[in-house]
Amino acid sequence: MTLAEKQQQLIAKWRLIEDAQERLSAIVARAKKWPAPAAEECTEANRVTGCVSRVWLVGRVDEGRCHFRMDADSPLVKGLVALLCELYDDATPAEIAATEPAIIAALGLDRQLSPTRLNGLASVRRAIQTFAENTSRESPAG
């Protein structure tokens, strides 16, 4: 499945919850199941700058595919970051670089969030993209 297909599948899954507030609550609840970094990984080096809440993002590559663990000190932010991690998890660096997260707007979350939260999500997207780009440069296969 391509990353674009995965994004459409996630959008369809979350749209089953018709009420926007209930959908957001379910996304926040789902984040509790997303893998978090170990306590010693919650360092400034793994902190996403540009977020009002503290957000930590740790990436790794297995067999050419990126995987992410994250944590945040706000449940809402943790839910939103987990949604982005769910989208990009198991994608190649090239797919990550080429795919913008349309899921936020498609689910109407952009209308429920403050500009500050949206800017923070953009910072998380940049951190994921930077990780993928750095991974591509380090890998001879690209």
Phi, psi and chi 1 to 4 in degrees:
 res  aa     phi    psi   chi1   chi2   chi3   chi4
   1 MET       -  134.1  170.5 -177.9  -20.8      -
   2 THR   -76.8  165.4   68.6      -      -      -
   3 LEU   -66.1  -36.0 -171.9   50.4      -      -
   4 ALA   -62.7  -40.9      -      -      -      -
   5 GLU   -66.3  -40.8  -69.0  167.3  -21.8      -
   6 LYS   -61.6  -42.0 -179.4  179.4 -178.1 -177.5
   7 GLN   -61.8  -43.3 -179.3  161.4 -124.3      -
   8 GLN   -63.8  -37.9  -70.3  -52.1  -49.6      -
   9 GLN   -65.0  -42.9 -169.5  176.6   63.8      -
  10 LEU   -65.2  -41.6  -75.6  170.2      -      -
  11 ILE   -59.8  -46.9  -70.0  167.8      -      -
  12 ALA   -61.5  -41.7      -      -      -      -
  13 LYS   -61.8  -48.7  168.0 -173.4  156.0 -177.2
  14 TRP   -74.9  -26.0  -71.2  109.8      -      -
  15 ARG   -70.7  -15.0  -85.1 -167.3 -179.9  155.3
  16 LEU   -59.7  -27.3  -69.8  174.5      -      -
  17 ILE   -88.6  104.8  -56.8  171.5      -      -
  18 GLU   -71.7  -39.2  -67.8 -179.2   21.0      -
  19 ASP   -74.3  124.8 -178.9   76.9      -      -
  20 ALA   -60.9  -40.3      -      -      -      -
  21 GLN   -69.1  -40.1 -164.9   58.4   45.9      -
  22 GLU   -64.6  -38.2  -75.0 -179.7   28.8      -
  23 ARG   -61.6  -46.6 -177.4 -177.1  -53.6  134.8
  24 LEU   -63.0  -39.9 -171.4   56.1      -      -
  25 SER   -62.5  -40.3  -66.3      -      -      -
  26 ALA   -66.4  -38.8      -      -      -      -
  27 ILE   -64.0  -42.0  -71.3  168.9      -      -
  28 VAL   -63.8  -43.2  168.3      -      -      -
  29 ALA   -64.0  -39.2      -      -      -      -
  30 ARG   -62.7  -30.9  166.3   75.2  174.3   93.1
  31 ALA   -62.9  -24.9      -      -      -      -
  32 LYS   -63.2  -22.4  -66.4  174.3 -175.4  171.1
  33 LYS   -91.9   -8.6  -63.2  177.3 -177.8  174.7
  34 TRP   -76.3  139.4 -165.0  -99.0      -      -
  35 PRO   -62.3  133.4   -4.0    8.1      -      -
  36 ALA  -102.1  154.0      -      -      -      -
  37 PRO   -65.6  155.6  -10.2   19.0      -      -
  38 ALA   -65.9  155.3      -      -      -      -
  39 ALA   -52.7  -40.1      -      -      -      -
  40 GLU   -71.2  -13.2   61.3  -88.7   10.0      -
  41 GLU   -88.9  -11.1  -67.8  176.4  -54.7      -
  42 CYS   -82.3   70.3  -68.1      -      -      -
  43 THR  -114.5  171.4   63.3      -      -      -
  44 GLU   -60.9  -33.6  -76.5  -56.5  -51.4      -
  45 ALA   -63.2  -29.1      -      -      -      -
  46 ASN  -103.1    5.8  -68.3  -33.7      -      -
  47 ARG   -84.4  137.8 -170.2  166.6  168.9 -158.6
  48 VAL   -85.2  119.3  177.8      -      -      -
  49 THR   -81.4  151.9   57.9      -      -      -
  50 GLY    98.3   -0.7      -      -      -      -
  51 CYS  -106.3  137.6  -64.0      -      -      -
  52 VAL   -68.0  -45.3  174.3      -      -      -
  53 SER   -77.4  154.8  -62.4      -      -      -
  54 ARG   -78.4  127.9  -66.4 -176.8  -52.0  163.1
  55 VAL  -130.4  131.8  175.0      -      -      -
  56 TRP  -117.0  137.1  -64.0  -87.7      -      -
  57 LEU  -133.4  125.9 -178.1   70.1      -      -
  58 VAL  -124.9  123.4  176.9      -      -      -
  59 GLY  -111.8  155.5      -      -      -      -
  60 ARG  -146.9  161.4   69.4  175.3  168.4   76.6
  61 VAL  -120.8  130.5  178.6      -      -      -
  62 ASP  -126.5  120.9 -101.6  -13.5      -      -
  63 GLU    49.6   43.4  -61.9  179.5    8.6      -
  64 GLY    79.9    6.4      -      -      -      -
  65 ARG  -119.1  139.8  -61.1 -156.6  162.2  -93.2
  66 CYS   -87.6  143.1  -61.3      -      -      -
  67 HIS  -134.9  143.9  -59.2  -82.4      -      -
  68 PHE  -130.1  142.1  -60.2   95.8      -      -
  69 ARG  -121.1  147.4  -69.4  175.6  -71.2  132.8
  70 MET  -150.7  161.9   64.8   82.8 -140.9      -
  71 ASP  -152.9  159.3 -157.3   -2.8      -      -
  72 ALA  -151.1  155.2      -      -      -      -
  73 ASP   -88.9    2.8   58.7    4.7      -      -
  74 SER  -120.3  128.8  156.1      -      -      -
  75 PRO   -57.7  -40.6  -24.3   33.5      -      -
  76 LEU   -63.0  -47.6  173.9   61.5      -      -
  77 VAL   -63.9  -41.3  171.3      -      -      -
  78 LYS   -58.5  -42.1 -174.7  173.2 -177.5  171.4
  79 GLY   -62.2  -44.2      -      -      -      -
  80 LEU   -68.2  -41.4  -63.7  167.6      -      -
  81 VAL   -67.1  -39.3  173.7      -      -      -
  82 ALA   -61.9  -36.6      -      -      -      -
  83 LEU   -62.0  -43.3 -176.1   62.8      -      -
  84 LEU   -66.1  -41.0  -72.3 -179.4      -      -
  85 CYS   -63.5  -40.7  -73.5      -      -      -
  86 GLU   -60.9  -40.9 -175.5  175.2    4.2      -
  87 LEU   -61.9  -50.9  170.6   61.8      -      -
  88 TYR   -87.1  -12.4  -69.4  113.7      -      -
  89 ASP   -63.3  135.9 -162.4   64.9      -      -
  90 ASP    74.1   16.6 -158.0   35.8      -      -
  91 ALA   -97.0  159.3      -      -      -      -
  92 THR   -79.9  158.3   66.1      -      -      -
  93 PRO   -55.9  -38.4  -28.1   36.2      -      -
  94 ALA   -64.8  -40.9      -      -      -      -
  95 GLU   -63.7  -41.6  -72.9  175.6  -42.8      -
  96 ILE   -62.6  -43.8  -69.6  171.0      -      -
  97 ALA   -63.9  -32.7      -      -      -      -
  98 ALA   -92.4   -7.7      -      -      -      -
  99 THR  -118.5  115.5  -53.8      -      -      -
 100 GLU   -83.6  149.4  -73.6  -58.2  -42.7      -
 101 PRO   -80.1   85.1   29.4  -33.6      -      -
 102 ALA   -72.2  -11.7      -      -      -      -
 103 ILE   -61.0  -34.7 -167.2  168.3      -      -
 104 ILE   -62.4  -50.1  -58.0  -61.1      -      -
 105 ALA   -71.0  -39.6      -      -      -      -
 106 ALA   -61.9  -30.6      -      -      -      -
 107 LEU   -92.2    0.3  -65.4  177.2      -      -
 108 GLY    76.0   11.7      -      -      -      -
 109 LEU   -68.0  -29.6  -60.7  174.4      -      -
 110 ASP   -63.0  -26.1   56.3  -23.6      -      -
 111 ARG   -82.0  -16.5  -66.1 -173.6  -59.2  -84.9
 112 GLN   -97.6  -11.3  -69.6 -176.8  -88.5      -
 113 LEU  -107.0  150.1  -58.7  173.0      -      -
 114 SER   -72.9  159.3   68.6      -      -      -
 115 PRO   -56.6  -33.9  -26.7   34.9      -      -
 116 THR   -63.8  -43.8  -56.0      -      -      -
 117 ARG   -65.3  -41.9  -67.1  -94.3 -165.1 -114.8
 118 LEU   -62.7  -39.1  -68.6  171.9      -      -
 119 ASN   -64.3  -39.7  -73.6  -23.2      -      -
 120 GLY   -62.7  -41.4      -      -      -      -
 121 LEU   -63.3  -38.3  -86.9 -179.7      -      -
 122 ALA   -62.8  -35.7      -      -      -      -
 123 SER   -66.8  -38.8  -65.4      -      -      -
 124 VAL   -64.9  -43.8  171.5      -      -      -
 125 ARG   -57.9  -44.7  165.9   63.0  178.7  127.6
 126 ARG   -62.6  -39.3  -81.9 -167.9  -60.6  -80.2
 127 ALA   -64.0  -41.3      -      -      -      -
 128 ILE   -64.9  -43.5  -70.3  170.8      -      -
 129 GLN   -65.3  -42.4 -168.7  162.7   22.5      -
 130 THR   -62.0  -42.5  -61.8      -      -      -
 131 PHE   -58.2  -46.7  173.7   81.1      -      -
 132 ALA   -63.3  -43.1      -      -      -      -
 133 GLU   -63.5  -43.5  -71.8  169.5   -1.3      -
 134 ASN   -64.6  -36.8  -69.3  -18.4      -      -
 135 THR   -64.5  -42.3  -61.9      -      -      -
 136 SER   -62.2  -40.5  -69.1      -      -      -
 137 ARG   -69.1  -33.5  -80.0 -164.6  -76.2  -87.6
 138 GLU   -76.7  -25.1  -66.9  168.5    7.6      -
 139 SER   -92.0  126.6  169.2      -      -      -
 140 PRO   -65.7  -24.6   13.8  -18.4      -      -
 141 ALA   -79.4  -18.1      -      -      -      -
 142 GLY    79.6      -      -      -      -      -
